[in-house]
Amino acid sequence: MTAFLPVQITFVNFKTRAISSVAEARAAMNGAWKNKEMHSYRQASRLLEEAQAGTCRQSMAFEAFVKAARDQDMVISGQPSKGLSLLDELASSIYDQDRQPPYSV
């Protein structure tokens, strides 16, 4: 299982990739970005390094990566897949408050 919901990004060279962990995000930083000098890119790169070293929360580093990708219009989709949405819908019926509790004996 991945650490985060996958974010689909496309690089300048039109290659696409689904990123769902700090390690994948850090590897994606070496891809073809529009502007590697942009502040959000540099900050994301630094935070991803720190997250892998254990000195920064992974969620913070991943969000910085997504922000950097959005700033450069690289994010194709940050929405859950149709399959995951369907699974969420099915799972919600388990916790639906309208359900009757099981009878105890």
DSSP file (Angstrom, degrees, kcal/mol; ACC not computed):
  #  RESIDUE AA STRUCTURE BP1 BP2  ACC     N-H-->O    O-->H-N    N-H-->O    O-->H-N    TCO  KAPPA ALPHA  PHI   PSI    X-CA   Y-CA   Z-CA
    1    1 A M              0   0    0      0, 0.0     2,-0.1     0, 0.0     0, 0.0   0.000 360.0 360.0 360.0 143.0    0.0    0.0    0.0
    2    2 A T        -     0   0    0      1,-0.1    19,-0.1     2,-0.1     3,-0.0  -0.417 360.0-126.3 -84.6 161.0    1.2    3.5   -0.8
    3    3 A A  S    S+     0   0    0     17,-0.7     2,-0.3    -2,-0.1    18,-0.2   0.838  89.2  20.7 -75.2 -33.7    1.7    6.2    1.7
    4    4 A F  S    S-     0   0    0     16,-2.1    -2,-0.1     3,-0.0     3,-0.1  -0.875  94.2 -84.9-133.0 161.5   -0.4    8.8   -0.1
    5    5 A L        -     0   0    0     -2,-0.3    14,-0.1     1,-0.1    -2,-0.0  -0.494  63.1 -98.2 -63.2 135.9   -3.1    8.9   -2.7
    6    6 A P        -     0   0    0      0, 0.0     2,-0.5     0, 0.0    14,-0.2  -0.267  32.9-156.8 -62.1 140.8   -1.4    8.8   -6.1
    7    7 A V  E     -A   19   0A   0     12,-2.5    12,-2.5    -3,-0.1     2,-0.5  -0.985  11.0-143.1-117.8 121.3   -0.9   12.1   -7.9
    8    8 A Q  E     +AB  18  77A   0     69,-2.4    68,-3.4    -2,-0.5    69,-1.3  -0.738  25.8 178.0 -86.9 123.8   -0.5   11.8  -11.7
    9    9 A I  E     -AB  17  75A   0      8,-2.8     8,-2.3    -2,-0.5     2,-0.4  -0.898  19.8-147.8-124.3 156.1    2.0   14.3  -13.1
   10   10 A T  E     -A   16   0A   0     64,-2.4     6,-0.2    -2,-0.3     2,-0.1  -0.987  15.8-142.6-123.3 134.7    3.3   14.9  -16.6
   11   11 A F    >   -     0   0    0      4,-3.0     3,-1.9    -2,-0.4    22,-0.2  -0.314  33.2 -97.6 -87.2 172.7    6.8   16.1  -17.3
   12   12 A V  T 3  S+     0   0    0     20,-3.0    21,-0.1     1,-0.3    -1,-0.1   0.829 125.4  57.9 -59.6 -33.5    8.0   18.6  -19.9
   13   13 A N  T 3  S-     0   0    0     19,-0.3    -1,-0.3     2,-0.1     3,-0.1   0.238 120.7-110.8 -84.4  15.6    9.0   15.7  -22.1
   14   14 A F  S <  S+     0   0    0     -3,-1.9     2,-0.3     1,-0.3    -2,-0.1   0.526  72.5 139.1  69.1  10.9    5.3   14.4  -21.9
   15   15 A K        -     0   0    0     17,-0.1    -4,-3.0     2,-0.0     2,-0.3  -0.657  39.8-150.3 -79.5 141.4    6.1   11.4  -19.8
   16   16 A T  E     +A   10   0A   0     -2,-0.3     2,-0.3    -6,-0.2    -6,-0.2  -0.805  16.5 178.4-113.5 156.7    3.6   10.8  -17.1
   17   17 A R  E     -A    9   0A   0     -8,-2.3    -8,-2.8    -2,-0.3     2,-0.5  -0.979  26.7-131.1-156.6 140.7    4.0    9.2  -13.7
   18   18 A A  E     -A    8   0A   0     -2,-0.3     2,-0.5   -10,-0.2   -10,-0.2  -0.851  25.6-162.5 -94.0 126.5    1.9    8.4  -10.7
   19   19 A I  E     +A    7   0A   0    -12,-2.5   -12,-2.5    -2,-0.5     3,-0.1  -0.939  26.9 151.0-114.0 126.6    3.6    9.5   -7.5
   20   20 A S        +     0   0    0     -2,-0.5   -16,-2.1   -14,-0.2   -17,-0.7   0.255  57.8  45.4-140.6  13.5    2.4    8.2   -4.2
   21   21 A S  S  > S-     0   0    0    -18,-0.2     4,-2.3   -19,-0.1     5,-0.2  -0.971  79.3-110.6-150.8 165.5    5.4    8.2   -1.8
   22   22 A V  H  > S+     0   0    0     -2,-0.3     4,-2.7     2,-0.2     5,-0.2   0.893 118.3  53.3 -64.9 -40.1    8.2   10.4   -0.7
   23   23 A A  H  > S+     0   0    0      2,-0.2     4,-2.0     1,-0.2    -1,-0.2   0.915 111.1  45.7 -62.9 -42.5   10.7    8.1   -2.4
   24   24 A E  H  > S+     0   0    0      2,-0.2     4,-2.2     1,-0.2    -1,-0.2   0.892 112.9  51.0 -66.5 -38.9    8.8    8.4   -5.7
   25   25 A A  H  X S+     0   0    0     -4,-2.3     4,-1.2     2,-0.2    -2,-0.2   0.912 109.4  50.0 -64.5 -42.3    8.5   12.1   -5.3
   26   26 A R  H  < S+     0   0    0     -4,-2.7     4,-0.4     1,-0.2     3,-0.4   0.907 111.7  48.1 -64.3 -40.6   12.2   12.5   -4.7
   27   27 A A  H >< S+     0   0    0     -4,-2.0     3,-1.3     1,-0.2    -1,-0.2   0.871 107.7  56.5 -65.4 -36.7   13.0   10.4   -7.8
   28   28 A A  H >< S+     0   0    0     -4,-2.2     3,-1.9     1,-0.3    -1,-0.2   0.754  91.2  71.6 -67.6 -23.8   10.5   12.5   -9.8
   29   29 A M  T 3< S+     0   0    0     -4,-1.2    -1,-0.3    -3,-0.4     4,-0.2   0.742  92.6  58.0 -63.8 -21.0   12.4   15.7   -8.9
   30   30 A N  T <  S+     0   0    0     -3,-1.3    -1,-0.3    -4,-0.4    -2,-0.2   0.493  91.8  97.4 -85.1  -4.0   15.1   14.5  -11.2
   31   31 A G  S <  S-     0   0    0     -3,-1.9     2,-1.2    -4,-0.1    -3,-0.0   0.025  96.3 -68.4 -73.9-173.5   12.7   14.4  -14.1
   32   32 A A        +     0   0    0    -17,-0.0   -20,-3.0     3,-0.0   -19,-0.3  -0.670  61.8 175.8 -84.7  94.2   12.1   17.0  -16.8
   33   33 A W        -     0   0    0     -2,-1.2     3,-0.3   -22,-0.2   -22,-0.1  -0.622  36.5-126.1 -94.7 157.2   10.6   20.0  -14.9
   34   34 A K  S    S+     0   0    0      1,-0.3     2,-0.3    -2,-0.2    -1,-0.1   0.921  97.3  10.2 -67.8 -44.6    9.8   23.4  -16.5
   35   35 A N    >   +     0   0    0      1,-0.1     3,-1.0    -3,-0.0    -1,-0.3  -0.836  55.3 178.3-144.5 100.1   11.7   25.4  -14.0
   36   36 A K  T 3  S+     0   0    0     -2,-0.3    -1,-0.1    -3,-0.3    -2,-0.0   0.484  84.3  63.6 -80.2  -1.6   14.0   23.8  -11.4
   37   37 A E  T 3  S+     0   0    0      4,-0.1    -1,-0.2     5,-0.0     2,-0.0   0.495  74.4 117.9 -96.5  -6.0   14.9   27.3  -10.1
   38   38 A M  S <> S-     0   0    0     -3,-1.0     4,-2.3     1,-0.1     3,-0.3  -0.337  72.8-124.0 -63.5 141.8   11.4   28.0   -8.9
   39   39 A H  H  > S+     0   0    0      1,-0.2     4,-2.6     2,-0.2     5,-0.2   0.897 109.7  51.0 -55.8 -46.1   11.1   28.5   -5.2
   40   40 A S  H  > S+     0   0    0      1,-0.2     4,-2.3     2,-0.2    28,-0.3   0.860 109.7  51.2 -64.7 -34.5    8.4   25.9   -4.7
   41   41 A Y  H  > S+     0   0    0     -3,-0.3     4,-2.5    -6,-0.2    -1,-0.2   0.949 112.4  45.2 -64.8 -49.0   10.6   23.3   -6.6
   42   42 A R  H  X S+     0   0    0     -4,-2.3     4,-2.2     1,-0.2    -2,-0.2   0.888 114.1  49.2 -63.7 -39.2   13.7   24.0   -4.5
   43   43 A Q  H  X S+     0   0    0     -4,-2.6     4,-2.7    -5,-0.2    -1,-0.2   0.918 111.3  49.1 -66.8 -42.9   11.7   23.9   -1.3
   44   44 A A  H  X S+     0   0    0     -4,-2.3     4,-2.6    20,-0.3     5,-0.2   0.917 110.5  51.5 -61.6 -42.8   10.0   20.6   -2.2
   45   45 A S  H  X S+     0   0    0     -4,-2.5     4,-1.8     1,-0.2    -1,-0.2   0.920 112.0  46.3 -60.2 -44.4   13.4   19.1   -3.1
   46   46 A R  H  X S+     0   0    0     -4,-2.2     4,-2.3     1,-0.2    -2,-0.2   0.922 113.6  47.8 -64.3 -45.1   14.8   20.2    0.3
   47   47 A L  H  X S+     0   0    0     -4,-2.7     4,-2.5     1,-0.2    14,-0.2   0.863 109.4  53.1 -67.5 -35.5   11.8   18.9    2.3
   48   48 A L  H  X S+     0   0    0     -4,-2.6     4,-2.0     2,-0.2    -1,-0.2   0.902 109.6  49.2 -65.3 -39.9   11.8   15.6    0.5
   49   49 A E  H  X S+     0   0    0     -4,-1.8     4,-1.5    -5,-0.2    -2,-0.2   0.934 112.7  47.4 -61.3 -46.4   15.5   15.1    1.3
   50   50 A E  H  X>S+     0   0    0     -4,-2.3     5,-2.5     1,-0.2     4,-0.9   0.872 109.2  54.2 -64.9 -37.2   14.7   16.0    5.0
   51   51 A A  H  <5S+     0   0    0     -4,-2.5     3,-0.5     4,-0.2    -1,-0.2   0.904 108.7  48.2 -64.4 -40.7   11.8   13.6    5.0
   52   52 A Q  H  <5S+     0   0    0     -4,-2.0    -1,-0.2     1,-0.2    -2,-0.2   0.808 111.2  51.1 -69.9 -27.2   13.9   10.7    3.8
   53   53 A A  H  <5S-     0   0    0     -4,-1.5    -1,-0.2    -5,-0.2    -2,-0.2   0.624 117.4-116.4 -81.4 -13.4   16.5   11.7    6.5
   54   54 A G  T  <5S+     0   0    0     -4,-0.9    -3,-0.2    -3,-0.5    -2,-0.1   0.600  88.6 106.9  90.7  12.5   13.8   11.6    9.1
   55   55 A T  S   <S+     0   0    0     -5,-2.5     2,-0.3    -6,-0.1    -4,-0.2   0.329  76.5  45.9-105.1   7.5   14.0   15.3   10.1
   56   56 A C  S    S-     0   0    0     -6,-0.7    -2,-0.2    -5,-0.1     2,-0.1  -0.993  92.1-100.3-145.9 145.4   10.7   16.4    8.4
   57   57 A R     >  -     0   0    0     -2,-0.3     4,-1.9     1,-0.1     3,-0.2  -0.450  26.8-136.2 -66.0 137.3    7.2   14.9    8.3
   58   58 A Q  H  > S+     0   0    0      1,-0.2     4,-2.6     2,-0.2     5,-0.2   0.858 103.1  57.0 -63.8 -35.9    6.6   12.9    5.1
   59   59 A S  H  > S+     0   0    0      1,-0.2     4,-2.1     2,-0.2    -1,-0.2   0.886 107.0  49.1 -63.9 -37.7    3.1   14.4    4.7
   60   60 A M  H  > S+     0   0    0      2,-0.2     4,-1.9    -3,-0.2    -1,-0.2   0.915 112.6  47.2 -67.1 -43.1    4.6   17.9    4.7
   61   61 A A  H  X S+     0   0    0     -4,-1.9     4,-1.9     2,-0.2    -2,-0.2   0.895 111.8  50.3 -65.8 -40.4    7.2   17.0    2.1
   62   62 A F  H  X S+     0   0    0     -4,-2.6     4,-2.4     1,-0.2    -1,-0.2   0.911 109.8  50.3 -66.5 -41.3    4.7   15.3   -0.1
   63   63 A E  H  X S+     0   0    0     -4,-2.1     4,-2.4     1,-0.2    -1,-0.2   0.876 108.5  52.8 -63.5 -37.1    2.4   18.3    0.0
   64   64 A A  H  X S+     0   0    0     -4,-1.9     4,-2.3     2,-0.2   -20,-0.3   0.887 108.8  50.8 -64.3 -38.3    5.3   20.5   -0.9
   65   65 A F  H  X S+     0   0    0     -4,-1.9     4,-2.4     2,-0.2    -2,-0.2   0.938 110.5  47.8 -63.0 -46.9    6.0   18.2   -3.9
   66   66 A V  H  X S+     0   0    0     -4,-2.4     4,-2.5     1,-0.2    -2,-0.2   0.898 111.6  51.1 -62.5 -40.2    2.4   18.4   -5.1
   67   67 A K  H  X S+     0   0    0     -4,-2.4     4,-2.7     2,-0.2    -1,-0.2   0.925 109.6  49.7 -62.4 -44.5    2.4   22.2   -4.7
   68   68 A A  H  X S+     0   0    0     -4,-2.3     4,-0.9   -28,-0.3    -2,-0.2   0.906 112.3  47.8 -61.2 -42.0    5.6   22.5   -6.8
   69   69 A A  H  <>S+     0   0    0     -4,-2.4     5,-2.9     1,-0.2     6,-0.5   0.893 112.6  48.5 -66.8 -39.5    4.1   20.3   -9.5
   70   70 A R  H ><5S+     0   0    0     -4,-2.5     3,-2.0     1,-0.2    -2,-0.2   0.897 105.0  58.8 -66.8 -39.4    0.9   22.4   -9.4
   71   71 A D  H 3<5S+     0   0    0     -4,-2.7    -1,-0.2     1,-0.3    -2,-0.2   0.785 111.3  42.4 -59.5 -26.5    2.8   25.6   -9.6
   72   72 A Q  T 3<5S-     0   0    0     -4,-0.9    -1,-0.3    -3,-0.4    -2,-0.2   0.164 115.6-115.0-107.0  17.0    4.3   24.3  -12.9
   73   73 A D  T < 5S+     0   0    0     -3,-2.0    -3,-0.2     1,-0.1    -2,-0.1   0.864  77.7 127.4  54.0  42.9    1.0   22.9  -14.2
   74   74 A M      < +     0   0    0     -5,-2.9   -64,-2.4    -6,-0.1     2,-0.5   0.604  34.4 102.8-101.5 -15.4    2.3   19.4  -14.1
   75   75 A V  E     +B    9   0A   0     -6,-0.5   -66,-0.3   -66,-0.2     3,-0.1  -0.581  38.8 175.8 -78.1 120.8   -0.5   17.8  -12.1
   76   76 A I  E    S-     0   0A   0    -68,-3.4     2,-0.3    -2,-0.5    -1,-0.2   0.888  71.8  -5.0 -85.0 -48.1   -2.9   15.8  -14.3
   77   77 A S  E     +B    8   0A   0    -69,-1.3   -69,-2.4     1,-0.1    -1,-0.3  -0.968  43.2 173.9-153.0 131.7   -5.0   14.4  -11.5
   78   78 A G        +     0   0    0     -2,-0.3    -1,-0.1   -71,-0.2   -73,-0.1   0.186  59.0 107.2-114.7  11.8   -5.0   14.6   -7.8
   79   79 A Q  S    S-     0   0    0      1,-0.1   -71,-0.1   -71,-0.1     3,-0.1  -0.609  79.9 -98.8 -90.9 150.2   -8.3   12.9   -7.5
   80   80 A P        -     0   0    0      0, 0.0    -1,-0.1     0, 0.0    -2,-0.1  -0.305  47.9 -99.5 -61.2 151.5   -8.8    9.3   -6.3
   81   81 A S     >  -     0   0    0      1,-0.1     4,-2.4     4,-0.0     5,-0.2  -0.182  31.1-107.1 -65.9 165.1   -9.2    6.7   -9.1
   82   82 A K  H  > S+     0   0    0      1,-0.2     4,-2.3     2,-0.2     5,-0.2   0.886 121.6  53.4 -61.9 -38.2  -12.7    5.5  -10.0
   83   83 A G  H  > S+     0   0    0      2,-0.2     4,-2.3     1,-0.2    -1,-0.2   0.914 109.6  46.6 -63.3 -43.4  -11.9    2.2   -8.4
   84   84 A L  H  > S+     0   0    0      2,-0.2     4,-2.5     1,-0.2    -2,-0.2   0.887 111.5  51.9 -67.3 -38.7  -10.8    3.8   -5.1
   85   85 A S  H  X S+     0   0    0     -4,-2.4     4,-2.1     2,-0.2    -2,-0.2   0.902 110.4  48.9 -62.7 -40.7  -14.0    6.0   -5.1
   86   86 A L  H  X S+     0   0    0     -4,-2.3     4,-2.5     2,-0.2    -2,-0.2   0.913 110.7  50.2 -65.3 -42.8  -16.1    2.9   -5.6
   87   87 A L  H  X S+     0   0    0     -4,-2.3     4,-2.8     1,-0.2    -2,-0.2   0.909 109.9  50.7 -61.9 -42.3  -14.3    1.2   -2.8
   88   88 A D  H  X S+     0   0    0     -4,-2.5     4,-2.0     2,-0.2    -1,-0.2   0.900 110.2  50.4 -60.7 -40.8  -14.9    4.2   -0.5
   89   89 A E  H  X S+     0   0    0     -4,-2.1     4,-0.8     2,-0.2    -2,-0.2   0.916 113.0  45.3 -64.3 -43.8  -18.6    4.2   -1.4
   90   90 A L  H >X S+     0   0    0     -4,-2.5     3,-0.7     1,-0.2     4,-0.6   0.906 112.7  50.7 -66.3 -41.7  -18.9    0.5   -0.6
   91   91 A A  H >X S+     0   0    0     -4,-2.8     3,-1.1     1,-0.2     4,-0.8   0.841 101.4  62.5 -66.5 -32.6  -17.0    0.8    2.6
   92   92 A S  H 3< S+     0   0    0     -4,-2.0     3,-0.4     1,-0.3     4,-0.3   0.811  93.7  63.2 -64.4 -27.2  -19.1    3.7    3.7
   93   93 A S  H X< S+     0   0    0     -4,-0.8     3,-0.6    -3,-0.7    -1,-0.3   0.787  95.2  61.0 -67.4 -24.9  -22.2    1.4    3.7
   94   94 A I  H << S+     0   0    0     -3,-1.1    -1,-0.2    -4,-0.6    -2,-0.2   0.879 112.6  36.0 -65.5 -37.2  -20.5   -0.6    6.5
   95   95 A Y  T 3< S+     0   0    0     -4,-0.8    -1,-0.2    -3,-0.4    -2,-0.2   0.276  84.5 136.7-101.0   9.8  -20.5    2.4    8.8
   96   96 A D    X   -     0   0    0     -3,-0.6     3,-1.4    -4,-0.3    -3,-0.1  -0.370  53.0-141.7 -61.5 130.5  -23.8    3.8    7.6
   97   97 A Q  T 3  S+     0   0    0      1,-0.3    -1,-0.2    -2,-0.1    -4,-0.0   0.654  95.7  69.0 -71.4 -14.3  -25.8    4.9   10.7
   98   98 A D  T 3  S+     0   0    0      2,-0.1    -1,-0.3     0, 0.0     2,-0.1   0.636  77.5 103.9 -77.6 -13.5  -29.1    3.6    9.1
   99   99 A R  S <  S-     0   0    0     -3,-1.4    -5,-0.0    -6,-0.1    -6,-0.0  -0.402  76.5-119.6 -71.0 145.0  -27.9    0.0    9.5
  100  100 A Q        -     0   0    0     -2,-0.1    -1,-0.1     1,-0.1     3,-0.1  -0.662  28.3-115.8 -82.2 135.9  -29.4   -2.0   12.3
  101  101 A P        -     0   0    0      0, 0.0    -1,-0.1     0, 0.0     3,-0.1  -0.389  42.2 -92.7 -66.2 152.0  -27.0   -3.4   14.9
  102  102 A P        -     0   0    0      0, 0.0     2,-0.2     0, 0.0     0, 0.0  -0.335  44.1-105.8 -64.9 147.6  -26.7   -7.2   15.0
  103  103 A Y        -     0   0    0     -3,-0.1     2,-0.3     2,-0.0    -3,-0.0  -0.528  31.4-138.9 -74.1 137.8  -29.0   -8.9   17.4
  104  104 A S              0   0    0     -2,-0.2    -1,-0.0     1,-0.1     0, 0.0  -0.715 360.0 360.0 -96.8 152.2  -27.3  -10.2   20.5
  105  105 A V              0   0    0     -2,-0.3    -1,-0.1     0, 0.0    -2,-0.0   0.400 360.0 360.0-104.6 360.0  -28.2  -13.6   21.9
